[in-house]
Amino acid sequence: MRVDVAPTAEAVTPGQLTGTTALVIDVLRASTSIISALGAGCSAIVPVAGPGEALRRARGPAGAGILVAGERRGVPIRGFDLGNSPLEFADGRVRDKTIVLTTSNGTRALLAARGAAAVGVAAFVNLSAAAAWAIGSARDVLVLCAGERGRRSLEDWVCAGLLVMRMTSAAPGLDVTPAAAAAVAEARGYAREPTRLAVDSPWARRLAAVGRGRDIAACLQIDTTTLVPVYVTSVDKVVAGPR
């Protein structure tokens, strides 16, 4: 059993996904928001590439009970019901609703993972549960970081490294690729104090500049839930998986 890490969605090749379990990470904020929404009783998340597709899905024949949510460059999209805030998704509005979601990076990463045998959603908030879920699949694991517009993002890379650390602790014989080892090396410096990423991460600073400081704090908490969302690609929905 092997674990690999892809630094961005764009770095993934189809061959990397075949027969694997993929864990998709977008710490700030799509992964955390998806976990928050499903934990608050949301029925499902439908990830889409762009705002136009999101609106078409929401206005279609199945539009009743659907909310449209998303952001670009950290700012909520005008005319949408919700942005991409884990705090907003936890306030009760999403219960029993389906959310059609488009974000700058996270939904693109989910769509890029569709060739995997199984796809889970990981973040700091479900770190240990996501690692256990991936190990339990008994397949090779690809940790797929969303990144930021095609570039590696520090918070996703650190989260990936912490996931690998937990996986190797649970399965000492796990084969760790050079990319996964590099993520672990970076993560060690944040293992005791991940909140430092609020200052060190360029994307965190960008979110803070547009008034999303409370979101950042929520996203950098470790193991606040055991919920692992699962992307069921056959029906194109992310649903609440094991808790």
C-alpha positions as CSV (number, residue, x, y, z in Angstrom):
1,M,0.0,0.0,0.0
2,R,1.4,3.4,-1.1
3,V,0.6,7.0,-0.2
4,D,1.3,9.8,-2.6
5,V,0.6,13.6,-2.5
6,A,-0.3,15.8,-5.5
7,P,0.4,19.5,-4.7
8,T,-2.3,20.8,-7.0
9,A,-5.3,19.6,-9.0
10,E,-3.5,20.4,-12.2
11,A,-0.6,18.1,-11.2
12,V,-2.8,15.0,-11.2
13,T,-2.5,12.6,-14.1
14,P,-5.3,10.0,-14.9
15,G,-2.9,7.2,-14.2
16,Q,-2.3,8.4,-10.7
17,L,-6.0,7.9,-9.8
18,T,-6.7,4.5,-11.3
19,G,-7.5,2.1,-8.5
20,T,-6.7,4.5,-5.7
21,T,-8.5,6.1,-2.8
22,A,-8.2,9.9,-3.2
23,L,-8.4,12.4,-0.3
24,V,-9.2,15.9,-1.6
25,I,-8.0,18.8,0.5
26,D,-8.9,22.5,0.3
27,V,-8.4,23.6,3.8
28,L,-9.3,27.3,3.1
29,R,-12.2,26.7,2.6
30,A,-14.1,24.3,0.4
31,S,-13.2,21.0,2.2
32,T,-13.9,22.5,5.6
33,S,-17.2,24.0,4.3
34,I,-18.3,20.7,2.8
35,I,-17.6,19.0,6.1
36,S,-19.5,21.7,8.0
37,A,-22.5,21.6,5.7
38,L,-22.9,17.8,5.9
39,G,-22.4,17.9,9.6
40,A,-25.3,20.4,9.8
41,G,-27.7,18.2,8.0
42,C,-27.2,19.1,4.4
43,S,-28.4,16.3,2.1
44,A,-25.6,16.5,-0.5
45,I,-23.1,18.8,-2.2
46,V,-22.9,18.9,-6.0
47,P,-19.5,20.3,-7.1
48,V,-19.5,22.2,-10.4
49,A,-16.8,24.0,-12.3
50,G,-18.4,27.5,-12.7
51,P,-21.1,29.9,-11.6
52,G,-23.1,29.5,-14.8
53,E,-23.4,25.7,-14.4
54,A,-24.2,26.2,-10.7
55,L,-27.2,28.5,-11.6
56,R,-28.4,26.2,-14.3
57,R,-28.4,23.2,-11.9
58,A,-30.3,25.2,-9.2
59,R,-32.9,26.5,-11.7
60,G,-33.5,23.1,-13.3
61,P,-36.4,20.7,-12.8
62,A,-35.0,19.5,-9.5
63,G,-34.5,23.1,-8.3
64,A,-36.8,22.8,-5.2
65,G,-34.7,22.2,-2.1
66,I,-31.5,23.4,-3.8
67,L,-29.2,26.2,-2.7
68,V,-26.4,27.6,-4.8
69,A,-23.2,28.5,-3.1
70,G,-19.7,29.6,-4.0
71,E,-17.0,32.2,-4.2
72,R,-14.3,33.6,-6.4
73,R,-11.0,34.9,-4.9
74,G,-12.6,34.5,-1.5
75,V,-15.6,36.7,-2.2
76,P,-19.2,35.3,-2.3
77,I,-20.7,35.3,-5.8
78,R,-23.4,37.9,-6.4
79,G,-26.8,36.4,-6.6
80,F,-25.9,33.1,-4.9
81,D,-27.7,31.9,-1.7
82,L,-24.4,31.3,0.2
83,G,-20.7,31.9,-0.1
84,N,-18.1,29.4,0.9
85,S,-17.9,29.8,4.7
86,P,-17.9,26.8,7.1
87,L,-19.6,29.1,9.7
88,E,-22.3,30.1,7.3
89,F,-23.0,26.5,6.4
90,A,-23.4,25.5,10.0
91,D,-26.1,28.0,10.9
92,G,-29.2,25.8,10.0
93,R,-30.0,27.1,6.5
94,V,-28.6,24.0,4.8
95,R,-30.5,21.3,6.7
96,D,-32.2,18.8,4.2
97,K,-31.0,20.9,1.3
98,T,-28.8,20.1,-1.6
99,I,-26.0,22.6,-2.3
100,V,-24.6,23.2,-5.7
101,L,-21.1,24.5,-5.0
102,T,-18.5,26.2,-7.1
103,T,-15.3,27.6,-5.6
104,S,-11.9,29.0,-6.8
105,N,-10.0,25.8,-6.2
106,G,-11.7,23.1,-4.1
107,T,-14.5,22.1,-6.5
108,R,-12.0,21.9,-9.3
109,A,-9.9,19.4,-7.2
110,L,-13.0,17.3,-6.5
111,L,-13.8,17.1,-10.2
112,A,-10.2,16.2,-11.0
113,A,-10.4,13.2,-8.6
114,R,-13.3,11.5,-10.3
115,G,-11.1,8.8,-11.8
116,A,-10.3,7.4,-8.4
117,A,-11.9,4.2,-7.0
118,A,-13.1,6.2,-4.0
119,V,-13.0,9.9,-3.1
120,G,-13.1,11.4,0.3
121,V,-12.9,15.0,1.6
122,A,-10.2,15.9,4.1
123,A,-9.3,19.0,6.1
124,F,-7.7,19.8,9.5
125,V,-11.1,19.4,11.2
126,N,-11.5,15.7,10.3
127,L,-7.8,14.9,10.0
128,S,-7.6,11.7,12.0
129,A,-10.9,10.3,10.7
130,A,-10.0,11.0,7.1
131,A,-6.6,9.2,7.6
132,A,-8.4,6.2,9.1
133,W,-10.9,6.1,6.3
134,A,-8.2,6.1,3.7
135,I,-6.2,3.4,5.4
136,G,-9.4,1.3,5.8
137,S,-9.9,1.3,2.0
138,A,-6.8,-1.0,1.7
139,R,-5.9,0.7,-1.6
140,D,-3.1,3.0,-2.6
141,V,-3.9,6.6,-1.4
142,L,-3.5,9.8,-3.3
143,V,-3.8,12.9,-1.2
144,L,-4.9,15.6,-3.7
145,C,-4.3,19.2,-2.7
146,A,-6.4,21.8,-4.4
147,G,-3.7,24.4,-4.4
148,E,-4.3,28.0,-5.4
149,R,-4.8,28.7,-9.1
150,G,-2.4,26.0,-10.1
151,R,0.2,26.7,-7.4
152,R,0.9,24.8,-4.2
153,S,-0.9,26.2,-1.2
154,L,0.9,26.0,2.1
155,E,-2.1,25.0,4.2
156,D,-3.1,22.2,1.9
157,W,0.5,20.9,1.7
158,V,0.8,20.9,5.5
159,C,-2.6,19.2,5.9
160,A,-1.5,16.5,3.5
161,G,1.7,16.0,5.5
162,L,-0.2,15.6,8.7
163,L,-2.5,13.1,7.0
164,V,0.5,11.1,5.8
165,M,1.9,11.2,9.4
166,R,-1.3,9.7,10.8
167,M,-1.5,7.1,8.0
168,T,2.0,5.9,8.6
169,S,1.5,5.8,12.3
170,A,-1.6,3.5,11.7
171,A,0.1,1.5,9.0
172,P,3.9,1.5,9.6
173,G,4.7,-0.5,6.4
174,L,3.1,2.1,4.2
175,D,5.2,3.0,1.1
176,V,5.7,6.8,1.2
177,T,6.5,8.5,-2.1
178,P,9.1,11.4,-2.3
179,A,6.2,13.9,-2.6
180,A,4.5,12.5,0.4
181,A,7.8,12.6,2.4
182,A,8.3,16.2,1.4
183,A,4.8,17.1,2.6
184,V,5.6,15.4,6.0
185,A,8.8,17.4,6.3
186,E,6.9,20.7,5.9
187,A,4.1,19.6,8.2
188,R,6.4,18.8,11.1
189,G,6.9,22.5,11.7
190,Y,3.2,23.1,12.1
191,A,2.1,19.9,13.9
192,R,2.0,21.5,17.3
193,E,0.7,24.9,16.2
194,P,-1.3,24.8,12.9
195,T,-2.8,28.2,13.7
196,R,0.5,29.7,12.6
197,L,-0.8,29.1,9.1
198,A,-3.1,32.1,9.6
199,V,0.0,34.3,9.2
200,D,2.2,32.1,7.1
201,S,-0.3,31.2,4.4
202,P,-0.7,33.8,1.6
203,W,-4.2,32.6,0.9
204,A,-5.1,32.9,4.6
205,R,-3.8,36.5,4.5
206,R,-6.0,37.1,1.4
207,L,-9.1,35.8,3.2
208,A,-8.3,37.9,6.2
209,A,-8.1,41.0,4.0
210,V,-11.6,40.4,2.8
211,G,-13.0,39.9,6.3
212,R,-12.9,36.1,6.6
213,G,-10.7,35.9,9.7
214,R,-13.3,33.8,11.7
215,D,-13.4,31.3,8.8
216,I,-9.7,30.9,9.0
217,A,-9.7,30.2,12.7
218,A,-12.5,27.6,12.2
219,C,-10.6,25.9,9.3
220,L,-7.3,25.6,11.3
221,Q,-8.8,23.6,14.2
222,I,-7.7,19.9,14.4
223,D,-10.1,16.9,14.7
224,T,-13.3,18.7,15.6
225,T,-15.4,16.1,13.8
226,T,-15.2,12.4,12.7
227,L,-17.3,13.0,9.6
228,V,-15.6,12.0,6.3
229,P,-17.6,13.3,3.2
230,V,-17.5,10.9,0.3
231,Y,-17.8,12.0,-3.3
232,V,-20.1,9.4,-5.0
233,T,-19.1,10.1,-8.6
234,S,-21.8,7.8,-10.1
235,V,-24.4,10.3,-9.0
236,D,-22.1,13.4,-8.9
237,K,-22.8,14.1,-5.2
238,V,-20.7,14.5,-2.0
239,V,-22.6,12.9,0.9
240,A,-21.9,12.3,4.5
241,G,-19.8,9.2,4.9
242,P,-18.6,7.5,8.1
243,R,-18.5,9.3,11.4
